Amino acid sequence: KEVMVRNQRTRWGSCTAGGVISLNWRLIQAPESVRDYVIYHELMHLKEMNHSARFWRRVEEVCPPWREAEVWLKRNGAMLGL
């Protein structure tokens, strides 16, 4: 498995089927709780390569405030350049 920090233009993070996780460098400007959410989200893709109900249950288990982080990203993403 591998983690990369990249200059992604349209995503905060991604995970390939081969287990490569890419994180947008702009996340450093986000609150820690938001960064944690994106990291947990991508880590959960190592177990579930989709956004099924099971995937979201796994996210909820490790990051209960994920919904607030999603709202923050939607409201502030443009300010961070995404």
WOFEN-V446216 format. One record per backbone hydrogen bond with DSSP energy under -1.0 kcal/mol. NH is the residue of the N-H (numbers start at 0). CO is the residue of the C=O. Records with the same first field share a line. If there is no record, write none. Layout:
BEGIN
NH->CO / CO
END
This chain:
BEGIN
1->18
3->20
5->22
7->5
13->21
15->19
18->15
20->1
21->13
22->3
23->11
24->5
26->23
27->24
28->25
29->26
34->30
35->31
36->32
37->33
38->34
39->35
40->36
41->37
42->38
43->39
45->42
46->43
47->43
55->51
56->52
57->53
58->54
59->55
60->56
61->57
62->58
65->62
68->64
69->65
70->66
71->67
72->68
73->69
74->70
75->71
76->72
79->75
80->77
81->76
END
